[in-house]
Amino acid sequence: MKKMIVLLVAVLSMGAASAKTVKKVINVSGNCGTCENRIESTAKSINGVASANWNIKSKKLAVVFDDKKTNIKKIETKLASVGHDTQDVKATDKAYNSLPSCCLYRK
């Protein structure tokens, strides 16, 4: 029985050890502090995202996440769903047009 428990713990530890924290920077369109709050809070709401910081001037989001729980595609898709274009996923017109007027970045 002890061998079975030790084996189970070892197997579970190996699964946890394979999870990796990933740091990525992606382009996310926006204009202002309201956008910054929305972008960061949306990214942080995703299971597995540890931190998200968007720079208004560079339009870049630095995100740290557990690659076993999420990925860049999921993060970009979620950001687009609240109206913010990313480098690979464009927000629908409906989502974009629901943004406050100060946040409308498309010209």
FENRAWO-V160200 format. One record per backbone hydrogen bond with DSSP energy under -1.0 kcal/mol. NH is the residue of the N-H (numbers start at 1). CO is the residue of the C=O. If there is no record, write none. Layout:
BEGIN
nh:NH co:CO
nh:NH co:CO
END
This chain:
BEGIN
nh:5 co:1
nh:6 co:2
nh:7 co:3
nh:8 co:4
nh:9 co:5
nh:10 co:6
nh:11 co:7
nh:12 co:8
nh:13 co:9
nh:14 co:10
nh:15 co:11
nh:16 co:12
nh:17 co:13
nh:18 co:14
nh:22 co:65
nh:24 co:63
nh:26 co:61
nh:28 co:59
nh:29 co:85
nh:36 co:32
nh:37 co:33
nh:38 co:34
nh:39 co:35
nh:40 co:36
nh:41 co:37
nh:42 co:38
nh:43 co:39
nh:44 co:40
nh:45 co:41
nh:46 co:43
nh:49 co:46
nh:50 co:64
nh:51 co:64
nh:53 co:62
nh:55 co:60
nh:59 co:55
nh:61 co:26
nh:62 co:53
nh:63 co:24
nh:64 co:51
nh:65 co:22
nh:66 co:48
nh:67 co:20
nh:69 co:66
nh:70 co:66
nh:75 co:71
nh:76 co:72
nh:77 co:73
nh:78 co:74
nh:79 co:75
nh:80 co:76
nh:81 co:77
nh:83 co:80
nh:84 co:79
nh:86 co:89
nh:87 co:27
nh:96 co:92
nh:97 co:93
nh:99 co:96
nh:103 co:100
END
